[in-house]
Structures are given as structure tokens and as C-alpha cells.
Amino acid sequence: MDVNSFAAGLDEATRAKLGALGATDAARALEGMFSEAELIRAAGSGDAAAMKDILRRVLATDEGKKLAQMLGEAMK
């Protein structure tokens, strides 16, 4: 999946909601789990295995579960 194409396809209100999730306590708690280079490499390359590994690691935390729930609500 091309993350940039996905983001470009979202309406402005949804992009704003998703952007606001980055400022939540749950998102800040996860910041140290990954290097910026790791995230850019996985998202930019569309490497499904790398993205699944990142998602698995995030969802293994309480903060990640909360962020996933907020993401689901934002996408409604």
C-alpha cells in the first residue's frame, strides 16, 4: 500500500482527525518504540511484512490498543 496515495485520498476533515491522533497521550507513549528511519522505510516501500510487524508490536501495548480504537472512531 502506498501511504501517500492513501492519505491523498482522504478528505480534509479525516486527515485533520488523523493528524490530531498524533498529539494524544497514547501516540506519544509509542514514539520511542520505533526509529523514524524504520517507519519511513516500512511505509515508503510498501513492505507488508514490515508493516505487519510494526502493527503487531503497537497492538501488543495498551497504548497501541487505545490508539487503534481512536483511529477506528476517527475513520467513521
TIVEXZA-422028 format. One record per residue: residue in three letters; x, y, z of N, C-alpha, C, CB in turn; residue number from 1. Coordinates in pm, 1 decimal, decimal comma. Glycine has a CB too. Layout:
BEGIN
r	n_X	n_Y	n_Z	ca_X	ca_Y	ca_Z	c_X	c_Y	c_Z	cb_X	cb_Y	cb_Z	k
ALA	X	Y	Z	X	Y	Z	X	Y	Z	X	Y	Z	NUM
...
END
This chain:
BEGIN
r	n_X	n_Y	n_Z	ca_X	ca_Y	ca_Z	c_X	c_Y	c_Z	cb_X	cb_Y	cb_Z	k
MET	83,8	-117,5	0,0	0,0	0,0	0,0	88,3	123,8	0,0	-95,3	-0,2	120,9	1
ASP	57,0	218,5	-83,8	127,5	344,8	-89,1	60,1	439,8	9,6	128,4	403,8	-234,2	2
VAL	129,0	471,3	117,8	72,1	552,6	224,9	37,1	692,0	175,0	169,3	561,8	342,2	3
ASN	120,9	747,5	88,8	93,6	881,7	37,8	-33,7	884,1	-46,1	211,8	932,1	-44,9	4
SER	-54,6	783,3	-127,5	-176,8	776,3	-208,4	-298,8	761,1	-118,8	-169,4	659,3	-308,6	5
PHE	-286,1	679,8	-15,8	-394,7	661,9	79,6	-429,7	795,0	144,6	-356,8	558,0	186,5	6
ALA	-329,1	864,4	193,8	-352,4	992,2	261,9	-412,6	1095,2	167,2	-221,7	1045,8	320,8	7
ALA	-366,6	1096,1	44,6	-418,6	1192,0	-53,3	-565,5	1166,2	-84,8	-336,4	1186,1	-181,7	8
GLY	-610,0	1043,6	-69,7	-748,0	1007,9	-98,5	-845,7	1041,1	13,4	-755,9	863,3	-128,3	9
LEU	-793,2	1083,4	128,3	-880,6	1116,6	241,5	-929,5	1260,5	231,3	-806,9	1095,1	375,3	10
ASP	-1049,4	1284,5	280,2	-1098,5	1422,1	281,6	-1025,1	1500,5	391,3	-1253,4	1425,8	304,5	11
GLU	-1034,1	1631,9	382,1	-959,2	1718,4	473,6	-996,3	1695,6	619,8	-982,4	1863,5	437,8	12
ALA	-1123,8	1675,4	648,4	-1166,8	1653,5	786,5	-1107,4	1525,5	843,8	-1319,1	1648,0	794,3	13
THR	-1103,9	1419,8	764,2	-1046,7	1293,6	811,3	-896,7	1307,9	832,1	-1076,2	1179,8	711,7	14
ARG	-828,5	1376,0	740,2	-684,0	1399,2	757,9	-657,7	1476,8	886,6	-625,5	1476,0	636,6	15
ALA	-743,0	1574,1	917,6	-726,5	1652,7	1040,7	-746,0	1564,5	1164,0	-826,2	1770,9	1043,5	16
LYS	-847,3	1478,5	1161,0	-871,2	1387,0	1273,9	-751,9	1295,8	1295,6	-997,6	1302,9	1250,1	17
LEU	-699,9	1241,0	1186,3	-585,9	1150,2	1197,9	-461,6	1223,8	1245,9	-558,0	1082,3	1063,9	18
GLY	-443,9	1345,8	1198,2	-330,8	1425,7	1243,4	-338,0	1455,0	1392,2	-324,2	1555,2	1166,0	19
ALA	-459,2	1478,9	1442,8	-477,4	1507,4	1584,9	-444,0	1386,2	1671,4	-620,6	1552,4	1611,6	20
LEU	-458,1	1266,5	1615,7	-425,0	1146,6	1693,7	-277,7	1143,7	1733,1	-459,6	1020,8	1614,3	21
GLY	-193,5	1204,2	1651,1	-50,7	1207,3	1681,3	-17,3	1286,8	1806,4	24,0	1264,5	1565,2	22
ALA	-107,5	1373,8	1848,8	-84,3	1455,7	1967,4	-142,6	1393,6	2094,0	-142,9	1593,1	1946,9	23
THR	-200,8	1275,9	2084,0	-261,6	1213,0	2201,6	-155,8	1150,3	2291,8	-363,1	1106,6	2158,7	24
ASP	-192,9	1130,4	2416,3	-102,1	1064,6	2511,6	-64,1	924,7	2462,9	-167,5	1056,0	2651,5	25
ALA	-161,2	853,4	2405,0	-134,3	717,3	2357,2	-29,2	719,3	2247,2	-263,6	651,0	2305,8	26
ALA	-39,7	812,3	2155,3	57,8	820,8	2045,8	195,1	859,5	2099,8	11,7	923,1	1939,2	27
ARG	199,4	954,9	2191,6	328,1	996,8	2248,6	395,4	882,5	2323,3	308,5	1116,1	2342,8	28
ALA	316,0	797,1	2387,7	371,7	683,8	2461,8	438,3	583,2	2368,2	262,0	614,7	2543,2	29
LEU	395,9	580,8	2242,9	451,3	485,1	2146,5	570,3	539,1	2067,7	344,1	442,9	2050,6	30
GLU	598,4	668,1	2080,6	701,4	731,7	1999,5	837,3	662,3	2006,6	716,6	873,8	2041,7	31
GLY	875,1	615,4	2122,3	1006,6	556,3	2138,8	1019,6	413,0	2090,5	1043,9	561,9	2279,6	32
MET	910,2	353,2	2046,3	914,5	212,5	2005,5	985,9	191,1	1873,0	774,7	157,8	1995,8	33
PHE	986,8	292,6	1786,8	1039,5	276,6	1651,4	1127,3	394,5	1616,1	925,7	262,4	1549,2	34
SER	1226,3	367,2	1533,8	1305,7	478,0	1482,2	1229,8	538,1	1364,1	1449,9	431,0	1439,9	35
GLU	1253,2	664,6	1340,6	1188,9	730,5	1226,2	1227,5	660,9	1096,6	1227,7	879,9	1220,1	36
ALA	1353,5	619,7	1087,8	1401,8	551,6	966,2	1326,8	420,9	943,1	1553,2	524,0	976,1	37
GLU	1299,9	346,5	1049,7	1227,6	219,7	1037,2	1086,3	242,5	984,7	1222,4	147,3	1172,5	38
LEU	1019,5	343,8	1038,0	883,1	373,2	994,8	879,4	421,9	850,4	820,2	477,5	1086,4	39
ILE	971,3	509,1	813,9	976,2	560,9	677,0	1005,9	448,5	579,1	1082,0	671,9	664,3	40
ARG	1099,4	362,6	615,5	1136,4	251,5	527,6	1017,7	157,4	505,8	1255,8	173,7	586,6	41
ALA	948,3	122,9	612,5	835,4	30,3	602,0	719,7	92,4	525,2	788,6	-12,5	740,8	42
ALA	686,7	215,5	556,6	573,2	280,5	490,4	606,6	317,3	346,8	530,9	405,3	567,5	43
GLY	726,4	366,5	325,2	764,5	411,2	191,6	782,5	298,6	91,8	890,2	489,4	199,4	44
SER	823,0	182,9	140,1	848,4	70,6	49,9	723,8	-13,8	26,2	959,2	-16,5	105,6	45
GLY	624,2	5,4	111,4	504,4	-77,6	100,0	530,2	-220,9	144,3	453,4	-76,5	-43,0	46
ASP	634,7	-241,8	225,3	672,0	-374,9	272,7	566,6	-425,1	371,5	813,0	-372,7	338,8	47
ALA	478,8	-511,9	323,6	367,6	-560,6	405,4	416,2	-631,9	530,3	279,5	-653,7	324,4	48
ALA	523,1	-710,6	520,1	573,7	-784,1	636,5	623,9	-687,3	743,3	686,8	-880,7	594,8	49
ALA	694,5	-582,9	700,9	745,7	-484,3	796,1	631,1	-407,6	861,5	841,6	-386,8	726,0	50
MET	530,1	-372,0	782,4	415,7	-300,0	837,9	338,2	-387,7	935,9	323,2	-251,9	725,6	51
LYS	323,0	-517,1	903,7	254,3	-609,0	994,8	331,4	-622,2	1125,0	236,2	-747,2	929,5	52
ASP	464,5	-626,0	1117,5	546,0	-637,2	1238,0	530,2	-513,1	1325,1	693,8	-658,2	1201,5	53
ILE	530,3	-396,2	1263,3	511,6	-272,1	1337,9	374,1	-271,5	1402,9	528,5	-149,2	1245,8	54
LEU	272,3	-308,2	1327,7	136,5	-311,2	1381,1	124,0	-411,3	1495,6	37,0	-345,5	1270,5	55
ARG	184,5	-527,0	1480,2	181,8	-628,6	1586,3	245,3	-573,6	1713,7	255,5	-757,3	1541,0	56
ARG	359,0	-506,8	1700,0	428,2	-451,5	1815,9	346,3	-341,1	1882,6	564,8	-397,5	1774,6	57
VAL	281,8	-257,4	1802,4	199,6	-149,5	1857,0	79,4	-206,5	1931,8	152,8	-55,1	1744,6	58
LEU	10,3	-301,8	1868,6	-111,2	-356,1	1928,6	-84,8	-445,7	2049,4	-187,6	-433,2	1825,6	59
ALA	40,7	-476,8	2074,3	76,3	-555,1	2192,5	80,0	-467,1	2317,7	212,3	-623,9	2172,1	60
THR	64,0	-335,2	2299,6	66,0	-243,3	2413,2	-74,3	-188,9	2439,9	164,8	-127,3	2387,4	61
ASP	-98,0	-148,7	2563,6	-227,0	-87,0	2597,1	-246,2	43,4	2520,6	-236,8	-61,2	2748,5	62
GLU	-137,3	121,0	2508,6	-146,0	247,5	2436,3	-179,7	224,6	2289,9	-15,1	324,9	2448,4	63
GLY	-120,8	121,8	2231,5	-147,1	89,3	2091,8	-290,9	47,2	2069,5	-54,1	-19,9	2045,3	64
LYS	-343,3	-30,0	2162,2	-483,5	-71,3	2151,6	-575,2	49,9	2160,3	-519,0	-173,1	2262,1	65
LYS	-543,8	143,1	2251,3	-624,7	263,3	2265,4	-615,7	348,1	2138,5	-579,6	344,7	2388,1	66
LEU	-496,4	361,7	2083,6	-478,6	439,8	1961,2	-553,3	376,3	1844,5	-329,8	453,2	1927,4	67
ALA	-551,6	244,6	1835,8	-624,8	175,0	1729,6	-774,5	200,5	1742,9	-595,8	23,3	1733,7	68
GLN	-824,5	201,1	1864,5	-966,3	228,9	1887,4	-998,1	371,6	1845,3	-1003,8	206,5	2035,9	69
MET	-912,6	466,2	1879,7	-935,3	606,7	1840,3	-927,6	621,8	1688,8	-831,9	700,2	1908,2	70
LEU	-837,8	548,3	1626,8	-825,7	552,3	1480,8	-954,0	502,1	1414,9	-705,1	467,9	1434,1	71
GLY	-1007,3	393,6	1467,7	-1132,8	341,0	1415,5	-1245,7	441,6	1426,2	-1170,4	214,5	1488,3	72
GLU	-1251,0	511,0	1538,5	-1354,6	613,0	1556,5	-1334,1	729,8	1460,4	-1355,0	663,7	1701,4	73
ALA	-1209,1	769,0	1439,8	-1180,1	881,2	1350,4	-1216,1	850,5	1205,6	-1033,5	918,2	1359,7	74
MET	-1209,6	723,3	1168,1	-1235,1	685,0	1028,2	-1383,6	664,2	1000,4	-1158,5	557,6	993,9	75
LYS	-1468,7	675,2	1100,0	-1612,8	657,2	1079,2	-1671,2	775,4	1007,3	-1684,9	636,3	1211,6	76
END
